[in-house]
C-alpha cells in the first residue's frame, strides 16, 4: 500500500502542473486586468504597477516565474488585498470554510446513510417513497434557493437564528451548515439506498442470514460495510469541495471563508489569489481521492494495492 501511495503522489505532480498551466493562461485570456477597476490612473502609473508585479513580461516568463515561486510554496501577493499574501488569505479563510464544510459533510453522511438504509430495508413502502421524494427535492432545489428560504423562515419570520454573519457562535453556524448539508444528504441517501439494496442481495449476506445471525447484526456487520463503497467514493471529492468553501453559502451568509475570497478574486482579476485557491483546492481533491482509494481496501477485502 505504501508503494501504491507513493506512485499516486508521483502521478499527481503532472496533474497539478497541468492545473496550474490551464488556470494561469485562462486568467490571462479573460478580459480586464487586476488594476482596471482602480480609479483612473495615468499610463505611467499603470505601467509602474504592472512592472512591480512583473505583468509587463512575456506570458511564458510570467508563468515560469510563478511556477518557480509555487515550487517554493510561495503563492505571491494578492492584487486586491494589498497588505496580505495569498498564503495569508488562505490561512485566514480555510479554518472557517473547513469548520462549516466538515460539520455539513459529517451531518450529511450520518443522516444520508441512515435514510438510505431505512429506505432500502423498507423498499417499495411509504417510508421508501418518502425518503426518495425528499432526496429528489434536495437535488432539484438549488442551494441559492434553499438558503434564502431558510433565512426568511427561521431568521426573519420566527427570529430564531441570525440572518447572516459569522461571530463563532452556534446560532450563526446552524443555517449555513444546514443549507450546505441538505443537497449532500439527498445524494448520499440515494447512493446508500441503491448500494444497500444490492448488498442485501449478495451471497455473503444471504449466507449470514442462513446461519441464523440476527437481522441487525447482519445489516451492520455485512450489508452496510459493502454498501459504503459508493458512498465513500462520493464523500472523497465532496468533502474536499465542501471544506474548501461553498461560494454560494459564504456569499449568502457573509462567511469569511475561501469561497468568498475566490469570488472577489475572480471578479477583480486577482490572478495570484485565484491561482492559489485553485491549487489548494486541486491538492485537496487529489489527497481526498487517494484516501478514498485506500479506504476501498478496508471496506472490500478483495481490493489489494500491491
N, C-alpha and C positions, 0 to 999 in steps of 0.2 A: 504493500500500500504506500510505503514511503517513496518507492521508485515511481509509482504512478503519480503521486502528488508533485514530485519534482518535475516530472515530464509535463504535467499540465501547466505548471507555473512557467516553464520554459516556453511552451507553446503560446502562453498568454502574452509574451513580450511583443511578437509581431502584431497581435491583435490590438494591443494598446498603442503601438506606433501607428497603425492604420487609423485608429480612432482619433488620435491627436492630429494626424495629417488631414483627415476629412474635415474635422471641426475647424481647424485653423484656416483652411482655404475657403470653406463655406462662409465663415465670418468675414473674410476679406472680400469675397464676391458680393455680399449683401450691400445694398446702397447705404450711404451715410458713413460716418466715422465717429470715433469717440469724442471728438471736440466740436462736432457740428451743432450740438444742442446748446453750447455755451453762448453767452452774449456775444454780439458781433465784435470780432477782433480783426485786427489788420492781418494782411497776408504774412507779414514778417513775424508777428507773434505766433500765428498758427504754424508757420514753418519751424520756429524755435521749439514749440511744443512737440511737434512730430519728430524733430531731431532728438529731443531729450528722451523720447520713448522709442527711438530707432525706427519710427514709422516711415521715414524717408528712404530707407534702404530697400533694395530689391526684395521681392517676396521670398525667394529661396534663401536669402541671407537672414531675413527675419525668422523664417522657420527654423533654420539651423541654430540661430541664437537662442530661440525659445526652447528647442529640444535640448540643447546643452544645459539650460537652466533647470528644465524638468528632471534631467538625469541627476542633478544635484539637489532635487527636492525643493526647488525654488520656483514658485508659480508666478513670481513677479508682483509688481504693484498694481493696485486697482486704479483704473482711469476715472471712475466715478467717485469712489470713496478715497480721496487723495491721501488721507492720513493712515491708511491701512493697506497691508499687503493682502493678496488673495488668501494666503495661508491663515492670516489673522481672521478674515471674514468666515472662512470655513470652520475654523476653531470656535468662533462665536456662535455660528448658526447651527452647526451639526448637533451639539448636545440637545438643543430644543427639538429639532426635527427627529432626532433619534428617540427621544422620550415619547413624543407623540406617536411616531410610527411604530415603535416597539410595543407600546400598550395596545395600539389599534390592531396590529397583526396578531398579538397574543390573544386578545379577546375574540378576534375573528376566527382564529384557529380552534379555540375551545368551543365556541358556540356553533361554528360551522360544522365541525366534526360531530358534535352531539346531535344537531338537527339532521345531518345526513345519515347518521347511524340509525336514528329513530325512524326516519322515513324509509330506509332500506328494510328494517325489521317489520314495518307495517306497510309493505308495498301494496299499492292499489287500494289503500284505505283512506278515509278522510284526512288523517294526520299526514299521510304521504302527499296528498294533493295540496294540503295547506302549506307544507314546507316548500314544495316546488313552486307554488304560487308566490310565496314570499321571496323565494330565490329569483324568480323571473322579474318581480318588481324591483328587487335590489339591483339587478343587472341593467334593467331598462331605464330606470330613473338615474340620470347623471348626478354626479356629486355637486355640481354647481346649481342644481335644482333642489336637491335634498337638504344641503347645508342652509340656504336661506330660509327654507320652510321650517327647519328646526329652530332657527333664530326667531322667526315670527311666533312660533307656538310656545317654546319654552322660555324665551327671553322677553319678548315684547308683550305677549298675551298674558302668560301666567307669571312672568317675572321671577322665575325660579333660578335662572342662571344668567350670567352676563352675556351681552350680545357678542362682544369681541374683546380682544385684548389678552395680554399674557403677563400675569403677575406671579406665576408659580403656584397659585392656589389650586385646590382640587376643582373648585367650581369653574375656573377658567379653562380647565382641561377637558371637562366632560363632553361638551358639544363638539369640539374639533376631533377628539378621539373617536367618538361615536360616529360622526359623519364619515370619517376615514375608514372605519371598520365595516360599515354597512355593505358596500359592494364586495369586499373580501369575504364577508360572511356568506353572501349569496353564491359566489364562485366556489368556495370551499364546501358548502353544503351540497351543491350539485355534484362536485367531484367525489366527495365522500359517499354520497348515496350510490352513485354508479359503481364505484370500485367496491363498496361493501356488498352490493348485490352479486357481483362477480365472485368476490371472495367467499361468500356463503355457499356458492355452488361448486367450489373446488373440492378435490378428492380428500385433501388432508383435513378439511373442516368436517366433511361427511364422516370421515374415519373417527375423528374426535367425538362426534355425536354418537356414533355407533358403539363406542367404548363406554358410553354412559356418563361422560363428563357433563357437568351441569351446563345449562344454556348460557348463563352469564360468563362462566369461565371459558367456554368455547369461543364466545364472541371476543372477549378481551385478550385472550392468550393466542388465538389462532386467526380468526377472521379479521379483527381490527388491525393487527400488525400488517397483514398482507394488503389490506385496503389503504394503508397510509402511503404507499409508494407514489401514486399520482398526486396526492395531497402535498407530500414533501417536495415533489418536483415543482409544484406551483408555488409553495412557500418560499423557495430559494430566491428566485428573481423578485417575487412580490415583496419579500422582506427588504431586499436591497433597495427597491424603488420607493418603498414606503418610508424607511428610516432616513433616506436622503432628502426628504421633504416633499410634501404634496403642494404643487404650485397653486392649485385652486383653493385648498383648505387654508393654506397660510395667508393667501390674499384675503379671503373672505373673513377670517377670524383675526387678522392682523397679528400673525405669529412671526416673530423674528427668526425664521429658520432659513435653511439653504435655498429652499424653493422660492422664497420671496426675493432673495438676493439674485437668483438666476433670472427671474423675470425682469427685474430692474436692469440687470447687466445686459440682457438681450435687447431691451428697448433703447438703452443708451450706448449700444455698441461697445460695451466694456469687454474688449477682446480677452484680456487675461483672466477676468473673473469667470466668463463663460467657459473658457477652456479649462480652468481649474476645477470648476464644478463638474464638467463633463468627464474629465479624467478621474476625479474622485468617485463619481458615480459608476464609471466603467470598471474601475478597480473593485468596487464592492460587488458588482454583478459577477465578475469573474470569480471572486472568492466565494460568493454565495452559491454559484453553480458547482464549484469544486466541493463545497461542504455537502451539497445535495447528493452529488455522485458518491461521496464517501458514505453517506447515510444509507444508500441503497444496500451496501454490503451488510449493514446491521439489520435492515428490515427483511432482506431476502438472502437466505443462506446460499442460494445458487449463484449469486453475484460474487465474482472474485476479481481482484485487481493485482494480478501477478506480473 
